[in-house]
Amino acid sequence: MRQLLIGLLGVVILAALGIVAVVGTAENQFGEPARSLHPLQIVQYSARLVWADGLITHAPRPGAAEQPFEIQPSESVDSICQRLESDGLVLDGALVRDYLIYTGKDTGVQAGRYRLSASMSIVELAGRLQDATPSDVDFVVLAGWRIEEVAGALPSSGLTVSAEEFIRTASAPQSEFHFLEGAGTAEGFLYPDTYVVPRSITALELLSVFLRNFNEHMSPEIQSGFAAQGLGTYDAVVLASIVQREAVRMEEAPLIASVYLNRLRDGMKLDADPTVQYAIGYNLSQVTWWTNPLSLEDLRTASPYNTYLNGGLPPAPIANPGASALMAVASPERSAYYFFNARCDASGFHTFSTTFEEHLANLCR
């Protein structure tokens, strides 16, 4: 009986830890849950959103044209979400409902006429439905996006800035901020956040909003942390951009940062897959900027960004890191690890190792 009770206690503890992890992941990716939800609802909606993450943050049909969509007075959220799916604007109307309820935006959906597109993610669409005719627009920059992905969200955002105009502006930044001195691109400094900006904002003004937000988040604590690792702000952001793309589970970011810092200090190449993905650019067949999986031929891609071929950091950031990745570089774990690989259980977690022999033994067969 005692052994049975101990076993049951172990199961309960593991289940509790799993619930905490799921709720934490949902909050990290989608923000705090609505205060109106009770704990069981928070767990339920968190699990649904985490399970379907890619469907929430990615558009079902990038490049799709806008189409009219009208919400009737007193129309239920269930009805709205069902029609979004039947009109081809989303792949799963129930998932839109889950996201709206989790964030509390279900109570803010307003009646009116909209111009919506299947090139909008559920995150973007939920923001758009909060006001049929706003003078300001909620514009979301997700952690890990590269400049082109930020620009790709503009056509369906309601802003007047074109994707091409923004890319030109961000690729040749004229900025008063010291961290961009000599930089040929603003990549890495488009701080991930939700921005409320005027519809008529210009490309230069929008870029300035992103850069000012980045600057405001560069606290003395973070800057001193960068310095403690022997990194200036620019190089720290370069490393954080790699950590952001590597860390599927952001709680691992400090440990992943420690691996790369250990490698840099010992003169080893970083061998970071995301740098190769950045070098390859847009993958037409996969319809993504981040080719996955990478082939052996991909790893031989000739580019200064390819850290399998070149030592040290790449010449510029490969994405726009969020607060967790930046803090991971400023305050990494202390470890003796030099290698890591994805676990074979598709959990998103990694196995870390000190020697190459251990690393090889940990690879999935």
N, C-alpha and C positions, 0 to 999 in steps of 0.2 A: 504493500500500500504506500509506504514511504517513497519507494522508487517511482511509483505512478504519480504521486503528488509532485515530486521533484521534476518529473518529465513534463507534467502539465504546466508547472511554473515556468519551465524553460520555454515552452511553446508560447505562453502568454507574454513573456519578456521579449521574445523574438518578434511576435506580432506587434507589440507596442513600439519596438524600435523601428519596424517597417512602416508603421503608421506615421511616426514622427518624421521619418525620412521622406515619405511621400508628401506630407503636408509642407515640410520645409522646401522641397523641390518646387512644389506648386507656387509657394509664396515667392521664391527666388525668381521664377520665370514669369509669373503673371501678377505679382503684387499681393498685397494683403487681401484676405477674403472679406466679404461684406460683413459688417457687424451684426446684421440681422440673422445670420446663419448660426444655428446651434452646432456644437462640436461634431456630432455625428454627420451633419450635412457638410461641414467643412471637409471631413475625411472623405466622404462620398464624392463630392465635386472635385476635390484635389486629385483623387485617384483617376477620375475620368479625364481631367485635363492633362495630367502628366502622361497618361497612357497614349493620348492622341496629340501630343505636343506639336508634331510636324504639321498636322492639319490646322492648327490654330494660328501658327506664326508664318505659314507659307500660303501664298495665293494658289487657288486651284488651277487658274489659267492665266499666267503672266502675259500681259499684252492685250488682254481682252478689252473690248470697247465698253464704255459706260452705257447703261440702259436705265430707263425710268423705273422707279419703284415707289409706290405710294402706300403709306400706312394710314389706315382709317382711324378716326377718333374712337377710343375705347377698345380698339382691336387688341386681343390678347397676345402676349409674347409667344405662346405656342403657335398661334396662327401665323404670326409674322415669320417665325423661324421656318415653319413648313413651307411658306410661300417663297422664302429665300432659296430653299432647296429646289422646289419645283421650277423656279425661274432660272435655275442653273447658276445662281450667284455663289452658292456654297455647295460643298459635297455632302455635308451632314448638318441638317437643320437642328437636330437634337444637340449637337456639339456647340452650336451658336448659343442655344438656350442655356446650356451648362456654363459657358463662359460668362454670359450676361448675368446669370444668377450668382455665380461665384464672386464676381467683381462688384455686384450690386448695381450694375448698369441696366438691369432689367427694369428698374423703376424709373430710369431716365429716358427710355425710348419714347420719342415724341411723334405724334401724328404729323403727316405732311408729305411733300413730294421730294424724293431724293434722286440723285444720279449715282447709281452704284455699279460696280464692275466685279467680275470674277477675278480680276487682277489684284483685288484687295484681299488681305488676310482677314481672318475672323477678328483679330485684334483691331485692325484698321476699320473694319466694317462696324464693329461695336461702337467705336468712337464716333463714327459718322452718324450713327442713328440717334445720338444724343441731342441733335438739333438739326431740323430740316433746312434752316436757312441761317447758319451762323456767320457772323462777320469774322470770327476767328476760327481757326482750324486746329484740331489736335493732330499733331504729326509725331509718329512714333519712330524712334531709331532703336533697333534691337542690338543688344550686345553681340559682337561677332560679325556684324555686317561689314562689308567693304563699301567703298564709296559708290560703286555701281549699284549695289543693292539699295543703298539709301536713295540714290537717284531714281531707281526703278519704282520706288514707292510714291514718287511725286505725281505721276499722271493720274492716279486714282485718289489723291489726297484732298483735292479741292483747292490746292494752291496754284497760283499762276506760273510758278517757276517750272520750266521744262527740265527734263532729265539731262538733256545735252548741255544746257546752259549751266546747270549746277555742277556737272562733271568738269566742265572747262574752268569754272571758278575755283572749285576745290582742288584742281590739279595744278593751279598756279596761285597759291594763296598770298595775298598781300596783307600781312597781319602785323599788328603792333606787339603781339605776344612773343616773349623771348623764346618759348619752346619751339617756335616755328622758324627761328633764324636759320637761313640757309636751306630750309626744307623745300623740296620740289613738289610736295603734295601735303594736303591736310589729312591724309589717311592716318587713322589712329586717334585723331583728336576731335572727331564728330561724336561727342559724348552721348552714349546711349541713354535715352530718357524719353518722356512724353512731353512734347513742346506745344504750347498754345501760342500760335502765331497768326498774324493777320493774313487773310487770303491774298492780299496784294503784295506780300513781302517779296523782295527781290532776291536773286541768288546770292548776292554778296551779303545782304542783310541776314539771310538764313544761315549762311556759313558763319557769320559773326556771332549769331545766337549760339550755335553749337560750340564755337571756340571759347566764348565767354563762360559757358557752362562748364566746360572742361577746366578752365582756369580757376573757377570758383571751387571746384572739387579738389584742386591740388593743395591740400592742407599741409601745414608744416610737418605733421606726423608722416604723411605719405612722402613728402620730399626728403625728409631726413632718413626715411626708410630706404628710398632709392639710393641715397648717398652711402648708406651703410653697406649696400651691396656693391658699391663701386660703380654705380650707374648714374649718369645724368638723366634728366627727365625724358629726353628724346629716346635714348637707348632703353630706358625702362619701359616706355610705351611700346617700343618694338617687341621687347620680350613679352610684355603683358598681352600683346595681340596674338602671339603664338600660344600662350597659356590659355587664353580665352577660347581659341579654336580647338585646343586639345582636350580641355576639361568638359566632358559631357556632364559630369556631376561636379558642380562648382565647389563642393566641399573638399575636393581633391586638388583644387588649384594651388594651394600653398606647397603641397608636396611635388606637384608637377613643376612648379617654379624652382624648387630646390634641385631637381634633376638637371634642369637647364643651366642653373647657376653653377652647379658642380662641374658640368661639362665645360662651360666657359672658362672657369678658373683653371682647369687642367688642360686647356688648349685642345679639347676634343670638338669635333664637329657636332652640331646640334641634332642632325638627322631628324628634323621635324617635318612630318607629313604635310601640315598645313602650309608650310612655305612652298612646297612643290605644288600644292593645289592652287595657291595664289599665282605662281609662275605660269601654270597651265592656262588659267583664265576660264572663260565660260565654256562649259561642256554642252554642246548642242544636243547630243543624244540623251544625256541625263537631265537636261534642262536645269542646270545649276552652275553656280560659280565654284562649287567645291566638289571636284571629282572624287568619287568614292565607290569602290576601292581604287587604290593606285596600283598600276602595274609596274613591273621592273623597268619597262621602257619609260614610264612616267618619271621614275626616280632619276633617270638620266637626262631629264629636261635641262637644256642649257639656259641658265638664267642666274643672275647674281642673287636672286631670292632663294635658289635651291640650296638648302643647307646640308644636303647630302653630298654636294660637290664643292661647296665653299665653306671655309671656316668662319667662326664668329657669327655675329648677328647679320641678318639681311640688311640691305641699305635703308629700308624704311618699314614702318608697320605694315602688316598684311591684313589688318582688320581694325575695327574700332572696339577696343576692350571696355568692358564695364567696370563698375566699382570693385567687384569681387576679384577680378583678374589683376587690376592695378594694385589692390591691397596685398594680393598674394605675392607679387614681386617685391613690394615694399617690406613685407613681413612674411617671408617664406618659412616653411618648416625647416628644421635642421635635420639633415639626413645624410647618409653615406651612399644614397642611390645614384646610379648613373643611367639606369634603363627603366622603361616601363612598357607594358603592352596591355591591350584591352583584354579583360577577362572573357572567358569563353561562354559565359552565361547570358550574354547580351544585356547585362545590367547597366552598362555604361561606366562601370568602375574599372580600375586598372590594377594590375599586379606589378609591384615595384621590385627591382633587384639591384644588387651591388655589382655583380660581375656579368660579363657577357655570357658566360657559361650558364649562369642561373637564368638569364634572360631567355636564352635558347630553350632551356628546359620548361619555361613557362608559356611558350608559344602554343597556340591552339593547334591540335593535330587533326 
